Structures are given as structure tokens and as C-alpha cells.
Amino acid sequence: MKAFGFVTEEKSGYGAALCCSLTQQGKELIGKVAGQPLPVGIEDLVVELSQRDARILELMATALFLLKHGHPKNGVSDTIRNLKPEQEYCVREIDETLAFLYSRGFLEQVTGG
């Protein structure tokens, strides 16, 4: 959402997590879609994602970004581990995350298949 200008991110102190805030553009977007019906299944997806920790959500976002930008599927695991060594992702976590994204149709949307 940051890339689209809907939120800003700020660190609240040394080593602190990011604090996100809606921009005026983000508030306007919410105003436009408020009251419109949600796509089928989105509420369940939001609940499911809200149960994941930030580390795994970051892993999901990174995998989707790489695949959307044409990174080969068979190299995603190594690339993520090289890009984010501080997260200490293990292969199992990455494989489980990719399986989750695949099962929810996200990978078909970004890779076309």
C-alpha cells in the first residue's frame, strides 16, 4: 500500500517496528469503497492473514513481489534467504508460505499460472 501512496511508514525508535499511517489518498480510497460489497471470501482471508505474524506476512509480500517481477519460481527460496538474512527464513517456512499463496490463488494472479 505504501507503493501506491495509501500509507506512510515510520520507525518509532531504534530497532522498533514500523508504524503505518493512512495518507490523505488512502483515506479517500476508503471513502470511495466504503459500503460496497466485499469480494466473496475476502473476510475469511482477512481473518486468516490477521492470525499470521508480521515476519510471515513480510515473507508473503516478498515472494509475491519477486514472482510478479518475473523471478523464476524455482529460485524464490534462495533469493528470499539472500535478500532477508536477518529474518532467518528456513526452506520449510518459504515452502509453506508459497503453498498458502498458491492455495489461495495469489500465485496464479501474479505469474499467470
C-alpha positions in Angstrom: 0.0 0.0 0.0 3.0 2.3 0.6 4.0 2.0 -3.1 0.5 3.2 -4.1 0.7 6.2 -1.7 -2.0 5.0 0.6 0.1 4.6 3.7 3.3 6.0 5.2 5.8 4.1 7.3 7.9 5.4 10.1 10.2 3.7 12.6 9.2 4.7 16.1 12.7 4.3 17.6 15.9 2.3 17.2 15.1 -1.3 16.3 11.4 -0.6 16.6 8.7 -1.9 14.3 7.3 0.3 11.6 4.3 2.5 12.4 1.9 2.8 9.4 -0.5 5.6 8.9 -3.1 6.3 6.2 -2.3 9.2 3.8 -5.0 11.5 2.6 -5.0 9.4 -0.6 -5.6 6.3 1.5 -8.5 7.9 3.4 -10.0 9.0 0.1 -9.8 5.4 -1.2 -11.5 4.1 1.9 -14.2 6.7 1.4 -14.8 5.5 -2.2 -15.1 1.9 -1.4 -17.0 2.2 2.0 -20.3 0.5 1.8 -19.6 -1.5 -1.3 -19.9 -5.3 -1.1 -16.6 -7.2 -0.5 -15.5 -9.9 -2.9 -16.6 -13.4 -1.9 -14.2 -14.9 0.6 -12.3 -11.7 1.4 -13.5 -11.6 5.0 -12.2 -15.1 5.7 -8.9 -14.3 4.0 -8.5 -11.1 6.2 -9.2 -13.2 9.3 -6.7 -15.8 8.3 -4.0 -13.3 7.4 -4.6 -11.4 10.7 -3.5 -14.5 12.5 -0.1 -14.5 10.8 2.8 -12.7 12.4 4.5 -9.7 10.6 7.5 -11.8 9.7 5.4 -14.3 7.7 3.4 -11.5 6.1 6.7 -9.9 5.0 7.7 -13.3 3.5 4.4 -13.5 1.6 4.8 -9.9 0.3 8.4 -10.6 -0.8 7.6 -13.8 -2.6 4.7 -12.1 -4.4 6.9 -9.2 -5.4 9.6 -11.4 -6.8 7.2 -13.6 -8.7 5.3 -10.6 -10.1 8.5 -9.1 -11.4 9.4 -12.3 -13.3 11.7 -14.0 -10.8 11.8 -17.8 -11.6 9.7 -19.8 -9.2 12.5 -22.3 -8.5 14.8 -19.6 -7.3 12.5 -17.7 -5.0 13.6 -19.6 -1.8 17.3 -18.8 -2.3 16.6 -15.2 -3.3 14.5 -14.6 -0.2 17.1 -16.1 2.1 19.8 -13.9 0.5 17.6 -10.7 0.5 16.5 -11.0 4.1 19.1 -13.0 6.0 18.1 -11.2 9.2 14.7 -12.9 9.1 16.4 -16.4 9.1 13.7 -17.9 7.0 14.1 -21.7 6.7 13.2 -23.5 3.5 10.2 -25.1 5.2 8.7 -21.7 6.0 9.2 -20.5 2.5 7.7 -23.6 1.0 4.7 -23.4 3.3 4.2 -19.8 2.5 4.3 -20.4 -1.2 1.9 -23.3 -0.8 -0.5 -21.0 1.1 -0.3 -18.3 -1.6 -0.8 -21.0 -4.3 -3.8 -22.4 -2.5 -5.5 -19.0 -2.3 -4.9 -18.2 -6.0 -2.3 -15.5 -5.4 0.4 -17.1 -7.4 -1.8 -17.6 -10.4 -2.7 -14.0 -10.3 1.0 -12.8 -10.4 2.5 -15.5 -12.5 -0.3 -16.3 -14.9 -0.4 -20.0 -13.9 
